[in-house]
Amino acid sequence: MIPPGVPIVTAAQMRAAEEAVFRREPQEDVMERAGAAVAREAARFAHGSPILVLAGPGNNGGDAYVAARLLKAAGHDVAVAASGEPGTGVARAMHARWEGEVGSLYQARPRPVLVDGLFGTGLTRPLERGIAPVFAELVASARFSLAIDLPSGLATDSGADLGAPRGISATLALGALKPAHVLDAGLDRCGHVLHADIGIPVESPRRTVARPRLAAPGTRAHKYSRGLVVVVEGDMPGAARLAAHAAMAGGAGYTILAGAGEPGGGPDALVRHKVAKGDDLADFLTESRIGAVVIGPGLGRDRRAEGLLKAALGASLPLVLDGDALTLLGKSATAWLQRRIAATWLTPHAGEFGRMFEGEGSKIEQSLAFALESKAVIVHKGADTVIATPRGEVRVLAQASSWLSTAGTGDVLAGTLAAQVAAGNKNAAEAAVWLHARAAALAGPAFIADALPMHLPQAISECL
């Protein structure tokens, strides 16, 4: 569970936001609010059980001391164990306000509820060898464990594993989410992610994906006004049919499957158009009423596929590129995309992304760099799906159904995205990713990709 529509900031950005607040009010007051938020969540899940609070040397430890004091004042049985003496002035002040004993982390005895305040935002090196196994054992022994801001042992800006244990029940993000909440190892180590507003204003063009706001067709709507989507069929027609079916169920008013195959397969409402080669497709894509084109699902990688792709790239129409189209572009993707006049969306998985772009940094940073370079919207798929735009905006959807890891679900996403593009949705990628994930949740376990489009209408109904 990831809170929707919440800003995502790096460690440096969060420090800058904090410093701006500290110029207006004492840092101790902010830490008191953070500790109160932690205590509130810990109490909510403790149900009266004994609580062990772990405190590190930094400000994360300061938050832990505040939480421990407030929990004890509320009548909870609280023990505190520290990995060392407080190392910052404000942490020392909060340690002084805690009137109970402070034991050693290495001698701490497990309790049913654990609060992790060892290391939070800003960790850049692996946990010390002595700390990691002790911490992991305390987490494993607890019935419920709550991490303050981030589980100890995660790299804030990338989500890389620096020794974070498995089994953290929930993480309370303070002020804003960090990349580690939604990327890489953080997907497995954070548990349920909660968000607490602690009075630090945070502005960021990077946010988690939120439920879209969609509108039902107006009284004067018709099939063209709702959006005409063309899906190009290739060597594996089933993939294109999946995309076309998703476009239809995803809100498009008119969907055409353009290919050389024989008619048949797919819903009866799906219109067929004969396209033998690239020149045929180029002629067809001069139709001004087309709202979006999808090419790539099952396209193939031969000469004919190359001709079809060049025709699609040369059309002055919104274009969604997926699958084989991305592989055909390869390292020349940026050069091709920069020539386009109309808007372009790419939906690569990790392998396809790596064949087109090489960069450094987290998945967010790499996706954004490619979006800026290519002037296209990048929907970098995976358990942590990152949407990056040429305007510098980023949206992240994490913890979608793991049952999406089956063949054809990417084709469904491409068709859903095309439907939103053709309908004129300015936030088409974010809407499509949310609808796709919601359809997967509605489909339940062990679904096949063919089942996903059938759940798109219900997902859309939740956005009206």
C-alpha positions in Angstrom: 0.0 0.0 0.0 1.4 3.4 -1.1 -0.3 6.7 -0.3 -1.6 8.2 -3.5 -0.7 11.7 -4.8 2.1 12.2 -2.2 5.3 14.1 -3.1 8.5 12.1 -3.6 11.7 13.9 -2.6 15.4 13.0 -2.3 17.3 13.2 1.0 18.9 16.5 -0.1 15.5 18.0 -1.0 14.0 16.9 2.3 16.9 18.5 4.2 16.4 21.7 2.3 12.7 21.7 3.1 13.4 21.1 6.7 16.0 23.8 6.9 13.5 26.3 5.5 11.1 25.4 8.3 13.9 25.5 11.0 14.5 29.2 10.1 10.9 29.9 11.3 10.5 27.7 14.3 12.7 25.6 16.6 13.8 22.2 15.2 12.7 20.7 18.5 9.1 21.6 17.7 9.2 19.8 14.4 10.8 16.7 16.0 8.1 16.7 18.6 5.4 16.6 15.8 7.3 13.8 14.1 7.6 11.8 17.3 3.9 12.3 18.0 3.0 11.0 14.6 5.2 7.9 15.3 3.7 7.4 18.7 0.2 7.7 17.3 0.7 5.0 14.7 2.6 2.7 17.1 -0.2 2.9 19.6 -2.8 2.2 16.9 -1.2 -1.1 16.2 0.1 -2.1 19.6 -3.2 -2.8 21.2 -1.6 -2.5 24.6 1.3 -4.8 23.9 4.8 -4.0 25.2 6.8 -1.8 22.9 10.6 -1.8 22.1 11.9 1.5 20.6 15.2 1.5 18.9 17.1 4.8 18.8 20.1 5.6 16.6 22.6 8.4 16.9 21.0 10.8 14.5 17.7 12.7 14.2 15.9 9.5 13.5 16.9 8.5 17.0 15.6 11.8 18.2 12.2 11.1 16.8 12.4 7.7 18.5 13.0 9.2 21.9 10.0 11.5 21.5 7.8 8.6 20.5 8.9 6.6 23.4 8.2 9.4 25.9 4.7 10.0 24.5 3.9 6.3 24.4 5.0 5.9 28.0 3.0 9.0 29.0 -0.1 7.4 27.4 0.3 4.3 29.6 2.2 1.9 27.3 4.9 -0.4 28.5 7.9 1.0 26.7 11.6 0.0 26.6 14.3 1.9 24.7 17.5 0.5 23.3 20.1 2.6 21.5 23.0 1.8 19.2 25.0 4.6 20.7 24.9 8.1 22.2 22.9 10.8 20.4 25.1 12.6 17.9 23.1 15.8 17.1 22.1 18.6 19.4 18.4 18.1 18.9 18.7 14.3 19.4 20.5 14.9 22.7 17.7 17.3 23.8 15.1 14.6 23.1 17.2 12.0 24.8 17.2 14.2 27.9 13.4 14.5 27.8 13.1 10.7 28.0 13.2 9.9 31.7 13.4 6.2 31.4 16.4 3.8 31.0 18.2 3.4 27.7 19.6 -0.1 27.2 22.1 -1.3 24.6 20.8 -2.4 21.2 23.0 -5.5 21.5 21.4 -6.5 24.8 17.8 -5.7 23.8 15.2 -8.4 24.3 12.5 -8.8 21.7 9.0 -7.3 22.4 5.7 -7.8 20.5 5.9 -4.3 19.0 9.1 -2.7 17.6 9.7 0.9 16.5 12.8 1.3 14.3 14.5 4.6 14.8 18.0 3.5 14.1 18.8 5.1 10.8 16.3 6.9 8.5 16.7 9.3 5.6 20.3 9.9 4.5 21.8 6.4 5.0 24.5 5.9 2.3 26.5 2.9 3.6 25.6 -0.6 4.6 24.6 -1.3 8.2 27.5 -2.3 10.5 28.0 -6.0 10.6 27.2 -6.0 14.3 24.0 -4.1 14.0 22.4 -5.8 11.0 21.9 -9.3 12.5 20.7 -8.0 15.9 18.2 -5.7 14.2 17.0 -8.4 11.9 16.4 -10.7 14.8 14.4 -8.1 16.7 12.3 -7.5 13.7 11.7 -11.2 13.1 10.6 -11.6 16.7 8.1 -8.8 16.8 4.4 -9.2 16.0 4.3 -5.7 14.5 7.2 -3.4 13.5 7.1 0.3 12.5 10.0 2.0 10.8 10.4 5.8 11.3 10.6 7.5 7.9 12.6 4.5 6.3 13.5 1.1 7.5 17.1 1.1 8.6 19.3 -0.3 5.9 17.8 1.3 2.7 19.5 3.8 0.5 17.2 6.8 0.5 17.5 8.0 -3.1 17.5 4.6 -4.8 16.0 2.0 -2.6 19.1 -0.1 -2.8 19.5 -2.7 -0.1 22.1 -1.7 2.6 21.2 -4.4 5.0 17.5 -3.7 5.7 15.8 -6.7 7.1 12.6 -8.3 5.7 9.5 -8.3 7.8 9.0 -4.6 8.6 5.2 -4.3 9.0 4.8 -0.6 8.2 6.8 2.5 7.5 5.8 6.0 8.4 7.1 8.5 5.9 7.6 11.9 7.5 6.7 14.9 5.5 7.0 13.3 2.1 7.8 10.0 0.5 11.4 9.2 -0.5 12.5 7.2 -3.6 13.3 4.2 -1.3 9.6 3.9 -0.4 8.7 3.1 -4.0 11.8 1.6 -5.7 13.9 -1.5 -5.7 14.4 -3.2 -2.3 12.1 -0.7 -0.7 9.1 -2.5 -2.3 9.9 -5.6 -0.2 11.3 -4.0 3.0 8.9 -1.1 3.8 5.7 -3.0 4.4 2.7 -0.8 4.3 3.8 2.8 3.7 2.0 5.5 5.7 2.4 9.2 5.4 2.4 11.9 8.2 2.2 15.6 7.6 4.6 17.1 10.2 4.3 20.7 9.1 7.1 20.8 6.5 5.8 22.1 3.2 7.2 20.1 0.4 6.8 20.9 -3.3 7.9 18.4 -5.9 7.1 17.5 -9.5 7.5 13.9 -8.4 4.5 12.2 -6.8 2.9 8.8 -6.4 0.2 7.9 -8.9 -3.3 8.9 -7.8 -6.8 7.7 -8.8 -7.7 9.7 -12.0 -10.7 11.8 -12.3 -12.6 10.8 -15.5 -15.8 12.0 -17.0 -18.6 10.0 -18.6 -19.3 10.9 -22.3 -21.5 14.0 -22.8 -24.9 13.9 -24.3 -23.5 14.9 -27.8 -20.7 12.4 -27.7 -20.1 10.0 -30.6 -17.6 7.3 -31.5 -15.1 9.8 -33.0 -15.3 12.4 -30.2 -14.6 9.6 -27.7 -11.4 8.8 -29.5 -10.4 6.6 -32.5 -7.5 4.2 -31.8 -5.6 2.3 -34.4 -3.6 -0.7 -33.3 -1.0 -2.0 -35.8 -1.0 -5.8 -36.1 2.2 -7.7 -36.7 3.6 -11.3 -36.7 1.9 -12.2 -33.4 -1.7 -10.9 -33.9 -2.8 -12.0 -30.5 -0.7 -9.3 -28.8 -2.3 -6.6 -31.1 -5.8 -7.9 -30.3 -5.1 -7.7 -26.6 -4.1 -4.0 -27.1 -7.1 -3.3 -29.2 -9.5 -5.0 -26.8 -8.0 -2.9 -24.0 -8.4 0.3 -26.0 -12.1 -0.6 -26.5 -12.7 -1.4 -22.8 -10.5 1.5 -21.7 -12.9 4.1 -23.1 -12.1 4.5 -26.8 -15.2 5.1 -29.0 -13.8 3.4 -32.1 -10.9 0.9 -32.4 -9.3 -0.3 -35.7 -6.9 -3.2 -36.0 -4.7 -2.5 -39.0 -2.8 -5.5 -40.3 -2.3 -8.1 -43.0 -4.0 -11.0 -41.2 -7.3 -12.5 -42.0 -10.4 -11.1 -40.3 -11.4 -12.9 -37.1 -10.7 -13.0 -33.5 -11.4 -10.3 -31.0 -14.8 -8.6 -30.3 -17.2 -8.0 -33.1 -17.1 -4.3 -32.5 -13.4 -4.3 -33.4 -13.0 -2.9 -37.0 -10.4 -4.4 -39.4 -8.4 -2.5 -41.9 -6.1 -4.2 -44.4 -2.5 -3.1 -44.2 0.1 -5.1 -46.1 3.2 -3.0 -45.7 4.6 0.3 -44.5 3.4 2.4 -47.4 -0.2 1.1 -46.8 0.0 2.1 -43.2 1.5 5.5 -44.0 -1.4 6.2 -46.3 -4.0 5.1 -43.8 -2.5 7.2 -41.0 -3.3 10.4 -42.9 -6.8 10.0 -41.5 -7.2 13.1 -39.3 -9.8 11.6 -37.0 -7.3 9.1 -35.6 -6.7 10.0 -32.0 -3.9 7.6 -31.2 -1.8 4.8 -32.8 -0.4 1.8 -31.0 2.5 -0.1 -32.6 4.8 -2.7 -31.1 2.7 -5.5 -29.5 3.6 -8.6 -31.4 5.0 -6.5 -34.3 8.0 -8.7 -35.1 11.5 -7.5 -36.0 11.8 -8.2 -39.8 11.9 -5.9 -42.7 8.1 -5.6 -42.8 8.0 -4.7 -39.1 10.7 -2.0 -39.7 8.6 -0.5 -42.6 5.5 -0.4 -40.4 7.3 1.3 -37.6 8.8 3.9 -39.8 5.4 4.7 -41.2 4.0 5.1 -37.7 6.9 7.3 -36.6 6.5 9.5 -39.6 2.8 10.1 -39.0 1.7 13.3 -37.3 -0.4 11.5 -34.8 -0.1 10.7 -31.1 1.8 7.4 -30.9 2.2 4.7 -28.3 5.3 2.5 -28.7 5.6 -0.9 -27.0 7.2 -4.3 -27.3 9.0 -5.0 -30.6 8.8 -1.4 -31.7 11.1 -0.5 -28.8 13.5 -3.2 -29.6 13.7 -2.2 -33.2 14.4 1.4 -32.2 17.2 0.3 -29.8 20.0 2.9 -29.3 18.6 5.0 -32.2 15.4 5.7 -30.2 16.3 9.2 -29.2 17.2 10.2 -32.7 13.9 8.9 -34.1 11.8 10.4 -31.4 13.3 13.8 -31.5 12.2 14.2 -35.1 8.5 13.6 -34.3 6.1 16.5 -34.2 3.2 14.7 -32.4 3.4 13.4 -28.8 4.9 10.0 -28.1 4.5 7.6 -25.3 6.9 4.6 -24.7 6.1 1.7 -22.4 9.3 -0.3 -21.9 10.0 -3.0 -19.4 13.5 -3.0 -17.9 15.1 -5.0 -20.7 13.7 -2.8 -23.5 14.6 0.4 -21.6 18.2 -0.8 -21.3 18.4 -1.5 -25.0 17.4 2.2 -25.7 19.1 4.2 -23.0 22.0 3.9 -20.7 22.1 6.2 -17.7 23.1 6.4 -14.0 21.1 6.8 -10.9 17.8 5.4 -9.7 15.0 4.2 -11.9 13.4 7.6 -11.4 16.5 9.5 -12.5 17.1 7.3 -15.5 13.5 7.4 -16.7 13.5 11.2 -16.4 16.7 11.6 -18.2 15.4 9.5 -21.1 12.1 11.5 -21.2 14.0 14.8 -21.3 16.4 13.5 -24.0 13.8 11.8 -26.2 11.0 14.4 -25.7 8.7 11.4 -25.1 6.6 10.3 -22.1 8.3 7.2 -20.6 6.2 4.6 -18.8 9.0 2.5 -17.4 7.1 -0.7 -16.3 7.7 -3.0 -13.4 6.8 -3.6 -9.8 7.8 0.0 -9.5 6.3 1.7 -12.6 7.9 5.1 -13.2 6.2 7.7 -15.5 8.5 10.5 -16.6 7.6 13.4 -18.9 9.6 15.8 -21.0 8.3 18.6 -18.7 10.3 17.0 -15.8 7.3 15.5 -14.0 7.5 12.0 -12.5 4.7 9.7 -11.2 5.4 6.4 -9.5 3.1 3.5 -9.0 4.4 0.8 -6.7 3.0 -2.4 -5.2 0.6 -3.2 -8.0 -0.6 -6.8 -8.2 2.4 -9.2 -8.7 0.1 -11.3 -10.8 0.7 -8.8 -13.6 3.9 -10.7 -14.2 2.3 -12.7 -17.1 2.5 -12.5 -20.8 0.3 -9.9 -22.5 -0.3 -7.5 -19.6 2.0 -4.9 -21.2 -0.1 -5.1 -24.4 -3.2 -4.3 -22.3 -1.4 -1.3 -20.8 -0.5 0.0 -24.2 -4.1 -0.2 -25.4 -5.4 1.4 -22.2 -2.9 4.2 -22.6 -3.9 4.8 -26.2 -7.6 5.0 -25.2 -6.8 7.7 -22.7 -4.6 9.6 -25.2 -7.3 9.5 -27.9 -9.8 10.8 -25.4 -7.6 13.8 -24.9 -6.7 13.1 -21.3 -3.7 15.4 -20.4 -2.7 12.9 -17.8 -3.1 9.8 -20.0 -0.2 7.9 -18.7 -1.0 8.3 -15.0 -4.6 7.4 -15.7 -3.7 4.3 -17.8 -1.3 3.0 -15.2 -3.8 3.4 -12.4 -6.6 1.8 -14.4 -4.3 -1.1 -15.4 -3.3 -1.8 -11.8 -6.9 -1.5 -10.6 -8.1 -3.9 -13.2 -5.4 -6.4 -12.1 -6.6 -6.0 -8.5 -10.2 -6.6 -9.5 -9.2 -9.7 -11.6 -7.8 -11.4 -8.5 -5.0 -14.0 -8.5 -3.7 -16.1 -11.4 -5.5 -14.2 -14.1 -4.4 -14.2 -17.8 -4.0 -11.0 -19.8 -7.2 -11.7 -21.7 -9.1 -11.2 -18.5 -7.7 -7.7 -17.7 -9.7 -5.7 -20.3 -13.0 -7.1 -18.9 -12.2 -5.3 -15.6 -11.3 -2.0 -17.1 -14.9 -0.7 -17.1 -15.3 -1.3 -13.4 -12.0 0.5 -12.8 -13.2 3.4 -14.9 -16.5 3.5 -12.9 -14.5 4.1 -9.7 -13.1 7.3 -11.3 -16.3 8.9 -12.4 
